[in-house]
């Protein structure tokens, strides 16, 4: 549970590459996420190419840090051949949280960037990675070794907890 209570959004990274073994562990964690009726709607694009990272950095006003990240994951979903299309975004959000926790657990840092449901952002990311038309962009997660990391805030608020006996 340590990763849950230490994870923060990291937006600045050291200039050192992330090892392939760590990237594979992140991907394994993502694919271990539960999904509605086990539909597993996800596809993952691992980006380490600096030109593509720069294009991803231009996808929205809030994605600039991607240009200086050593790597980014683009999480995408299939539009067809899913059992419960209404729950694709829920499945993708759970997979993204697994990605963020796996990044933290390995001494790395990352941040989830708001891409979907903004059509213009989704289109720019899709174009940057040459995404097949059958897929839809959900989010981009730039990551690497943190250049700076702030401590996590304690967000527990007992006023928001309600017991039903």
C-alpha positions in Angstrom: 0.0 0.0 0.0 3.0 2.2 0.2 2.7 3.3 -3.4 -0.9 4.5 -2.8 0.2 6.8 0.0 3.4 8.1 -1.6 2.3 8.6 -5.2 2.1 12.2 -6.5 2.0 13.7 -9.9 5.5 14.2 -11.2 6.1 16.6 -14.0 9.9 16.9 -14.1 12.3 14.1 -14.9 16.0 13.3 -14.9 17.6 12.8 -18.3 18.1 9.1 -17.8 16.2 6.4 -19.7 13.8 4.1 -18.0 14.9 0.5 -18.2 12.9 -1.9 -20.4 12.3 -4.2 -17.4 10.6 -1.4 -15.5 8.5 -0.5 -18.5 7.4 -4.1 -18.9 6.4 -4.2 -15.2 4.3 -1.1 -15.7 2.5 -2.7 -18.7 1.9 -5.9 -16.8 0.4 -3.9 -13.9 -1.8 -2.1 -16.4 -3.1 -5.3 -17.9 -3.7 -6.8 -14.5 -6.5 -4.2 -14.0 -10.0 -5.5 -13.6 -12.4 -4.7 -16.5 -16.1 -5.0 -17.1 -16.9 -8.6 -18.1 -13.1 -9.0 -18.6 -13.3 -7.1 -21.9 -9.8 -5.6 -21.5 -10.4 -2.8 -24.0 -6.9 -1.4 -23.8 -3.9 -1.0 -26.1 -0.7 0.6 -24.9 1.8 2.7 -26.9 5.3 3.1 -25.3 6.9 6.3 -26.6 10.6 7.0 -26.2 11.2 8.8 -29.5 12.0 12.5 -28.7 10.2 13.8 -31.8 7.0 12.0 -30.9 7.3 13.1 -27.2 7.6 16.7 -28.5 4.4 16.2 -30.5 2.6 14.7 -27.5 3.8 17.8 -25.5 1.8 19.9 -28.0 -1.4 18.0 -27.6 -2.9 20.4 -25.1 -1.9 23.4 -23.0 -1.2 21.1 -20.1 1.1 18.5 -21.6 4.4 20.4 -22.0 6.3 18.2 -19.6 6.0 15.3 -22.0 8.8 16.8 -24.2 11.3 16.4 -21.4 10.2 12.9 -20.2 12.3 10.0 -21.2 9.2 7.9 -21.9 5.4 8.2 -22.1 2.6 5.7 -22.3 -0.4 6.4 -24.5 -3.4 4.4 -23.2 -5.9 3.7 -25.9 -9.1 1.7 -26.2 -10.7 -0.4 -28.9 -13.9 1.0 -30.3 -15.2 -2.5 -31.5 -15.3 -6.0 -30.1 -16.0 -4.9 -26.5 -18.8 -6.4 -24.5 -19.8 -3.3 -22.5 -18.8 -0.1 -24.4 -20.4 2.1 -21.8 -17.8 1.0 -19.3 -14.7 1.4 -21.5 -13.6 4.7 -19.8 -14.0 3.1 -16.3 -11.8 0.2 -17.4 -9.2 2.6 -18.9 -9.2 4.7 -15.7 -8.5 1.6 -13.5 -5.7 0.6 -15.9 -4.3 4.1 -15.7 -4.3 4.0 -11.9 -2.4 0.7 -12.0 0.1 2.3 -14.3 0.6 5.2 -11.9 1.0 2.9 -8.9 3.5 0.7 -10.8 5.5 3.8 -11.8 5.6 4.9 -8.1 6.5 1.4 -6.8 9.6 1.3 -9.0 11.0 4.6 -7.9 9.8 6.5 -10.9 7.4 9.4 -11.3 4.6 10.2 -13.7 1.4 12.1 -14.3 -1.9 11.3 -16.0 -2.7 14.0 -18.6 -6.3 14.9 -19.5 -6.7 13.9 -23.1 -10.1 12.2 -23.5 -12.9 13.3 -23.9 -11.5 16.4 -25.6 -11.7 15.6 -29.4 -9.0 18.0 -30.4 -6.5 16.6 -27.9 -7.4 13.0 -28.8 -6.9 13.8 -32.5 -3.4 15.4 -31.9 -2.2 12.4 -29.8 -3.6 9.9 -32.4 -1.8 11.8 -35.2 1.5 11.9 -33.2 1.6 8.1 -32.7 -0.1 7.2 -36.0 -3.0 5.5 -34.2 -5.1 3.1 -36.2 -8.7 4.4 -36.7 -10.1 1.4 -34.7 -8.5 2.8 -31.5 -9.4 5.8 -29.4 -6.9 7.8 -27.2 -7.8 7.8 -23.5 -4.7 9.4 -21.8 -1.0 10.1 -21.9 1.3 9.3 -19.0 4.8 10.8 -19.2 7.2 9.2 -16.8 10.8 8.8 -15.7 13.1 9.2 -12.8 11.8 12.2 -10.8 13.9 15.4 -10.9 11.7 16.7 -8.1 9.0 15.0 -6.0 6.7 16.6 -3.4 5.3 14.7 -0.5 1.7 13.5 -0.9 -0.9 15.4 1.1 -3.2 13.5 3.5 -6.6 13.9 1.8 -8.6 11.8 4.2 -11.7 13.7 5.2 -14.0 11.9 7.7 -16.8 14.3 6.8 -17.0 12.5 3.5 -17.5 9.1 5.0 -21.0 7.9 5.7 -21.9 4.6 7.3 -25.1 2.8 6.5 -26.0 0.4 9.3 
